Amino acid sequence: MNDTATRFRPAGLEWTSFRAQHFLWRLDGKVATITLNRPERKNPLTLESYAELRDTFRNLLYADTIKAVVVTGAGGNFCSGGDVHEIIGPLVEMQRNGDMAGLLAFTRMTGDLVKAMRACPQPIVAAIDGVCAGAGAILAMASDLRYGTARSKVAFLFVRVGLAGADSARDRRRNTGTHPAVGRLQDEHHPGKNQRGAGERVRSELSEKKPVERDHAGERQQVEDIRRGQLEQRREDRALEQPLGARSGIRLRGLGGSRE
């Protein structure tokens, strides 16, 4: 980057020494890798990681030395969505307290992350393994390319909890890869004299392929397992909040302290 261009970068932004606080960042040559790193809980997002991802993708606009970005997860899973305790819980509390400003700020932040990924000049590749659910599925949709293993399980859980976030990236590239770099990549893998656009060619090929038989029972079981795990965690949390007597099933009567 020349001296003139350097003047327009955000102050203090240096990608070679950049250290993220809420995910792992690795720069290998011209390729940056963002790794969601909470494997013990299948890499859920928090309010802080949402904000830092938004800011990082915004700042990548000024990273002319980075040519591609990979988003992945640690421990064999991509992302299980928003953390029940660190996002869902605070949002429920905001609703109870009538904090509409806080709810609106969160909603804008999630949308701003998708918009920042749209505006990112580098092609974004989502490397998906294991669980890819809720907000994690939105991250995958907001990427230019998605590569998944045979273990990948994608679930949109928003409607099960009364939300409509599943369409927040519905017009993002239409899963056809319209980023110029993605188009060049598709041209390399689809050579020939036909000069149709990469997106049109991919759409045509998809329409000509036989539909893949989906394991609907397995998908339903995956969603049910995630929901059951969340419900069990909530029951445990509520039990811990109760007084000791209520938890042990003992009720005290009168001043004599008789038990039943």
N, C-alpha and C positions, 0 to 999 in steps of 0.2 A: 504493500500500500504506500502510495507516495505521500509526501508531507501534506499536500493540500487536502487529500481525502482524509488523512488522519485527523484533521481539525474538526471534522464533522461527526466523528465517532462519539458515543456517550463517554463521559469522563470516567477514567479508571477502568475501562473495559479492555482486558488483555486476555485473549482466549487461551494462549499457551500456559498461563498461570491461573486460569479460572478454576475455582473450586465451588461446586454446588453444595448447598447445605442439606437439601432434602431428597437428593437422588445422586447417583454416581455419574460423573462426567469423564469421558476419556477422549483424547484427541490423538488419532493415529494418522499422521500425515495430513491429508486433506479431508479425512472422514471423522466426524464427531459421533460418539455413541452416548446416548442417554439411557441409563439403566435404573429402572424403578427398583429400589433396594429395601424392601421389607418382606423378605421371603417367608418369614414365619406366619404372615397373614395374607400371603398371596399378593403382595405388593399393592395394597389399597392406596388411594390418593387421600391426602389431608388438605385442609385449607391452605397450609403453608406450601405444600408441594404444588398444588394448583397454581398459586400465585407465582412461585419461582419458575415453573414451566412456562407460564404466560410471558414473564419478563425475559426468559432465556430465548424463546422463539422470536420475540420482538427484537431483541438485540442482535440476533443472527442476521438481520437485515444488513448490518454493518460488517459482517465477517466475510470479506471477499476471499480470504485464504481457505475457508471451509467450503467444500464443494458438495458434501452430502451429509445427511444426519440419519442415524439409525436410532430407533426407539425400541427398547426391549425391557424384559423383566428378569429379575434374579430368581434362582431356585426352582426353575422349571415351570414358572407361570408368568404370564404377561402382566395382567392387572385385574384385580377382583372388583374394581369400581371404587366408589367413595367409602371411606372408612366409617363403619357403623358408629363408633364411639367419637371420632374426631370430626366428622362432618354431619352425619344424620342426627346424632344427639344434640349438637349445638343448634342445628336448624330447627329441631323440634322445640328447643328451649326458646329460640327467637320467636317462633310462632305463638307459644304460650304467653310470652311477654309482650306480644304485639309489636315486635321490632321489625316493622316492614322495611325500614331503611337497611337493616342488616341482611334481610332476605334478598332484597333487590341487589345489594352490593355483591352477594355471593352469586346470584344468577348472572349478573353482568360479567363477573370474573370468569365463570365457566365458558360463557360465550366468547369472551375476549381471548381465551386460550385457543379455541377453534379458529377464530379470526387471525390470530398471530401465526398459527400453523399455515393458514391459507396464504398469508402474505409472505411467508418465509421463502426467500429466493432459492434456497437449496432444496433439492428433492428429499423428501422424508420417507424413510423405509421403516415400516413396523415389522419387527421380527417377533412373531407370535408363537408362544409355546404354552400349553396348558390352558388355564382359565383366562378368558378375555371377556369380562362382563361389565355391564353398566357403563360407567364413565371410561373404563378401559376400552370398551368396544368403540366408544366415540373417538378416543385417541387413535385407534386403528383406522377408523373411517376417515379421520381428518388427515391421515398420512397419504402420500402419493402412491405408494406401493405397499402391499401387505403380503408377507410370506409367512405361512403357518406350517407347523409340523402336523403329523398325523394325530398328535395328542391335543391339538388345539380345540377348545370348546368356546364358542361365542354365544353370549346370552345378553339380550336387552331386557333388563329387569325393571325399567322405569314404570311401566304400566301396572306392575304388581304392587307398587307403593304409591299409586296415584300421581305419578309424574309423567311428563311428556318429553323428556330430554332426548329420547331416541332419535328425533328428527333434527337435532341441532346441527348435524353435519350432513343432512340429506342431499344437499346439492354440491357436496365437496367432491369434485372430479367425477362423480357418478361411477366410481370404481373403474374408470377407464384409463386413468393416468394421463391427464392433459398437461402436466408440467412439461416444459420443453425438453428437459433432460430425460424424462421418462419416455417421451415420444421418440427421442433418438435411440434410447435403449430398445424400445419395441421395434423400431425400424431395423435394428441390427439382428433381432431375433426373428423377424418376418421379412426376409429379403424377397425381391421380385420386382417385376416391372410395374406392378400395380401401385400407383402412387397415392392411393387413398390415405387419409389421415390415420394416424395410429389408433386413435379412439374409435373411429368408424370401423377399422379393420378388426379390432378386438371385439367390438359389439357384434359384428357379423359372425366371427368365429364362435362366439359364445352362443349365438342363436342357432348355429349349425350343430352344436354338440348335443348329445343326448343328455337329458337331465340326470344329475347324480342322485342316486337313492340316498336319502338322508336317514339317519338313525334317530327318528323322532322320539322313540322311547328313551334312548340314551340322553337326548337333549333335555327332555322333560325331567329325567332323573337328576341331571346336572343342576338344573335350576332348582329342583326341590332340595337337593343337598345343600346348596348355597343358602336357600331360605331357611332350612331347618337349622343350619349352623348359626345363622344370625338370631333366630328365635331362641335357641338354647343359650346363646351368650347373653341375650337380654334378660332371660329368666334368672340366670346366675347373678347378673348385676342387680336386679331387683331384690333378690334374696339377700344379697350382701347389704343392701340399704335398710333392711328391716331390723327391728330390735332383736336381741338375742333370743328372748322368749318366743317371739313369733317364728323365728327360724327353727327353733328346736321343737315346736309343737306344744310347748308348755304354756298354760295360762294361769296366772295368779288370781286367787279369789280372796276378797276381803283383806283384813289386816293380818289374818292368821297365816297367810301365805300358803294355803292348801293348793295342791296341783291336781290337774287332771290330764 
